[in-house]
Structure formats: structure tokens, C-alpha cells
Amino acid sequence: MRFLSLALSILLPAAHIVQAAESEAIVQAHILPRYALLDSETAKLADAAEADCRPQSEALQTAYHSAFDAWIGVAHLRFGPSEQGDRAFALAFWPDPRGSTPKALGALIRDADPALDAADSFASVSIAARGFYALEYLLYDPAFKDAQTAEYQCRLITAITQDIHRNAAAIRAGWEDGYGALLAHPGNDTYRSADEATRQVFTALSTGLEFNADTRLGRPLGTFDRPRPNRAEARRSGRSLRHVVLSLASLRELAGLISDSDAELDRKFELALERADRLDDPIFAGVADPAKRFRVEALQQSVRDIRSVLSEHVGPRLGIAAGFNSMDGD
């Protein structure tokens, strides 16, 4: 499998007027187009389920992958409209260390819960039973292929896809109808200065890299003595490595916009993507094999190297101190 075709770096402007210009470019070139794509692809997903909600439907599975791809391209933008109403969590409840998603889906199916019959009532069900990861269980997990409940599960698939699209459309509308202007043109109650807008984007970029290294790669790696391949993200639909690649490609684009094409950072992104391209382990099943595990660890280190360059080289030039912690903003 080759991913480089799925899959831009960082120098730096110090002047606030340049940072403000970058904020507008980030909104116009990165955020709005990617949320427009998510809106469009989730609409197609909902339409595909409406036409044929059977898990084995090829059109539905194709639409699922395209819509999920679009989500991974914006999954790092966990601020603004995606935070409102827990929309991001409703789209993507993962990691799920307690196995809440299959339990929540099982309860809905067992009780033939009528909550799926109306948008408002479905929005009130457990967040673990909504979004892409819940949909993956219904489409790909053998445990959810009971012929006796097939009709209800089909309706549940349709309800989940419609809920996904409603949330995606609401996030896009939030960005286009006001929030985008707040970030693009700092000097308002949300972003009082260009520095604050830059820090918000820098945090999203840094946290996205951290999530790839520590969660998307770290969870299946586990420890050398206790690897955890079954913890790989979206493994049932074969998307674990694909998510890392798609995320890195999107983060690379954002990195190029937040500054002015730093060659060192871009080389780090290129190396990580090349390592991912050579991995040939779509669900990280090889983490228990020492030779194959080494290649996954090398990819993880490449992602951490990108974040180090971002923190130690780019951040200070943007007025963000080296060692900035994206998890607490310090």
C-alpha cells in the first residue's frame, strides 16, 4: 500500500501584521475548504445509507471511507464550532478504553430503542453510539451481523450517518457564519490579538502531532513486552495507518501556512510520510514482531521529531516559548 499520494512547512514572520495575514490564509486555505469537504462527503454518506443501509453495501462502504478521510483532515481543529455541543466527540468518540461504543450500540439494538426515529432524540443517546467509530462497528464488526436485528441495525446505520452529516454541516456553518472571521481578523473578544490567534493554531498543530505519536501509534505499540495491536484506531475497517498519513498530510499543510515554509520542518514531515509509505502494515498488526515493531517505532519517532522542531525552532520565532505544552497552553 502506498500513501504518499494521499498526502506541505515553516519559517517565520515576527510582525503582528504578518501573523494576522497568516490567520486569514489559514482560515481561507485550510479550515474552510476542509470543513466544506467534510460537509459534502458526509452528505454523500447519509445519501448512500438512505439508498442502501445494508452493511455489505459497496456504495455505503465507499462513502464511509471518503467521509472518514475528510474528518481526519480536520480532526486536529478541536476548537470553535467543533467544540460547541460536543460535535467533535459526537463525530469521533475515540479512544474508547472502556469499550463504551459496542456496549452503547448493543443496548440500542437490544431494546430496539426508538430514539433513532427523530434527529433530536438521537442526538441525546450516548455519544459512544454516534459518529464514525460507532458506524465502523455496524459496518465491519462481525458481532453486529445478527440477522434477527438486521432491520433495526439498518435503520441505526441511517440514523448515525444523518447525525454525522448534521454535525459536520453545523461545524461548517459555524466557521462560515462568524467564527472564521474571528480567527482571520483578530482584535475581538475571542482573539484579542494576532498572537492569540497564532497560539490557537499552533496549539492545534502541536496537539495533532502529539495525538498521532502518543495515541494513534502509541496505543497499538503498547510496550515491547505487551504490544496492543487490537488498540489500533479503526482497525476493523483497515484504516489505522491511513489515519496517521492523512493527518500528517493535513498538519503539514497547516504548518506551511502558519509560517513561511521552514525547510527543516518540511524535511521532517517528508521523512515521516516516507516511513509510513514503506510500512505496509495498515492496522499495525506487526507491533508484536520485533522487526516490524521497529518500523512503527521509527515512524513514531519521526512524528515526535516534527513536534520537536515545531516547539524548539518554529515556536520561539512565533513568540511561543520552546517547551510549550499543547495540552495545557503553558
N, C-alpha and C positions, 0 to 999 in steps of 0.2 A: 504494500500500500504506500502511495506517495502523497504527501500532504502539502508540499511546498506550493502547489498550485492553489491551495486554499488561502494560503497566506499571502515598512516604512521606518525617530532618532533624535538627536538632542543637543543643541548648543545653547546659546543663551543670551537673552536680552535682559538687561538690568532695568531699563527705563520703564516706568509705570505705563507710559503711553503705548509702548510696545506690548507689554503684558495685556493691556486692555484689548489691543488688536488681536492678540492670540486667543483671548477668551471668545471673541466673536467668531474667529476662524474655527475654533473647536466646536462651538455650537453649530455653525453652519455646515462644516465639512465632516464632522464626526458624529455628533449626537443626533441631530435631526434626521440625517439620511438613514442612520442605523435604526432609529425608532420607527421611521416610516417603513423600512423594510420589515421590521418585526410586525407592525400592524398589518401590512399586506400579506405576509406569509401566514400569520395566524388566521386571517380571514379565509385564506385558501384551505387551511387546516379545518376550520369549522365547516366550510362548504363540503369538503371531502367527507367528513363524518356524517353530515346531513345526507349526502348522497349514498353512502355505504359505510355503516358504522361497525361492520364486522372486523375483528382484529386482523384477520388474514387479508383484508383489502389492500392490494398493492398501492392503489392511489392514496389511501389513508396513510399507509406507512411512509410513502414518499413525502407527503405533505408534513407528516410528523417530523421527519428528518430536516426538511427545509426550514420549518418554523423553529425547531430547536437550534439549528445553526444560527438563525437570526438572533435568538435570545442570547446565546453565548457571546455574540458580538457586542452586546450591551450590558452583560451581567455585572461588569465592573462599575457601572454607573449607579451605585446604590445611594443616591441622594436625590432630593427634589421630588418630582412626581412619582418616582418608583417607590419611595418610602411612604407616600400617602396611602392610607387604607391597607397597609401591608401588601401592596400589589406585587412587589418583587418576591416576597415569600409565597404569595398565592401562585405565582408563576413557577417558582423553583424552590421547593422545600427540600433542601439537601445541604449538608449531610443530615442523615437521619439515623443517629446511633442507636436509637431505641426501637427501630423498626416500626415507627408510627404509621407510615404510609400503607403497608399491606394490612395492618390492623384496622385502620380507618376505612379503607376500601372494603375489607371483609365485613365490617359492621353494616355499612350501607347496603351491601348486597344481601347479607343475611336477613336484614329487616325489610328489604325492598323499600327503603326509605324514600318517601315521595318528595323529599327536598329537591331532587334533581328536576322536578317538573316546572320550576319557576326560577328565574335568574336571582331574585332577591333571596329566596330560601336557600338556593345552592351556595350563594356567597357566605352563608352563615355556617356551613358544615365545616368540619375540621380542616384546617389549612393543609394538613397532611394528605387529604384526599383530593386535592386540587392541583392543577399545574402539570408541567411536563413530566415530572417523575412519577406522579400517580398514573398519568396516561401511559407511560412506559410499562408499568406493571400490567395494565389491562391489555396492552398490545403484544407484549413479549414474554410475560411470565407464565409458565405452564400452570401454575396454581390457580390462575384466573381463567381457565378454559373449561368451566363446568357447563355442560350443555343445558342443564336444568335451569341455570340462571342466565343463559346467553342473551335472552331478550332484554332483561334488566341491565346487564352489563353493556349491551349495545347502546341503550339509552344513556347510561352513565358516561360512556365514551363521548357521546354527542354533547352532553351537558358540560363535561370537562373542557372540550375544545371550544365551546361557546364562551365559557368562563375565561379561558386563556385569551381569547380574542378581545373580550370586553376589557380585560385588564391592560392588554397591550395597547388597545385604542385609547384608553383613558390616560395612560402614561404619555403617549404621543401627543394627545390633545393638551395635556398639562404643559409640556415643553413648548408646543407651538403657540399656545394661547397666553403665555405670560412668563413662565419660568425661564425659558430660553433667553428672553430679553434681559432678565435679571442677571444671569451669568455673563451674557455677552457684553452688557453695558453696566459694569459695577458702579457703585455710588448710590445704593438703595438700601433699604432696611435688611435685605438678605445678604448682599455682598457690598459692604461699605466701601471697599477699595479694590483695585486691581490685584493687590496682594492676597486678599481673602479669596477672590475668585481663582487665582493661580493655586493657592493652597488646596482648595477644594478639588481641583482637577488632579493635582499632584498626589493627593491622598487616594483618589480613585485609582490612579495608575499604580501607585506603590502597593495598595491593598490587593489589586488584581494580580500582581506578580506574586505577592505573598500567598494568596489563595491557591494559585497554581502549584507553587513549590510545596507548601505545607499540607494542603488538603487534597487537591486533585492527584498529586504524585505521592505525598506523604502518607495518606491513609492506606492505599494498597501496599506501599512499601513496608509499613509497619516497622518491625525490627529485623535484623538479619536472622535471629533465632525464631522469630514469629512473624513472617510475612502475612499480609492480609489481602490477597487478590480479590476476595469477594467484597471488599470495601470500595472497589473502584467505581467511580461515578458512571452511571448509565451503562453498566457493563452488559445488561440484558439485551440492549439494542446495539451493542458493539461500538459505543461512542466515546469510550474513556480517553483514549489518546487524541481522538478528533477534537474533543473539548479543549485540551491543552493547546493544540495547534491553532484552532480558531481564536481562542482567547489571546494567545501571543501575537497573532496577526493583527487583531484589533488594538491591543495595547501598543504594539509597535507604531501603528498609525497615530494613536493618541500621543505617544512620545514624540513623534515628529512634529506634531502641532503645538505642543506645549513649549517647545523651544525652537531651535533653528537647525536641526539636523546634526547632532553630535555623532561623529564618525565612530568613536569608540563604543558608544551605546548601541549603534546600529549593528556593528560587528557582533556584539554580544547577542542581540536578537537573532542575527543570521546564524550564528553557531547553534543556538538553542533549536531553531527550526530545522537546521540540518540534522542535528542529533535525533530530533523527533521523526524526521523523514526516514532515517535509517533504522529506526527502532523495530518496525514490523511486528508490533505487539499491541493490537488495537484495544485490548481490555486489560493490559498489564498482567496477563496470566503468568508471565515468566518471572515474576518477582521472587518466586521460591527457588529458581535456578540461579546459582551464583554468577554464572557468566552473563545471563540475560539480565539479572538484577543490576549488575554493574552498569549496564547501558541506561537503565531507568534512573539510577542514582546520578549518572553523568548528566542526564537531561535535567534532573532536579537541581544539580549544582549550577548548570548553565542559567537556569531561571534565577537562582539566588545571585549569581554574578551580575545579571542585568540590574537587579534591585540594588546591589551594592554600588554600581556605577551611578545609578539614579540618585541614590541617597548621598554619596560622598562626592560626586563630581558635578552633577546637574543641580541638585537641590540647593547647595550653597550659592550658586550663581543666580538662582531664582529668589534668593533671600530666605531659603528654608534650610535650617541648620542641618549639618551632617548628623546622622544618627536619628533623624526624625522617625518617630514611631507612628505608622499609619493607623494603628489600632486605637490610639488614644489621642492623637493630634499633638503630642508634646514635641 
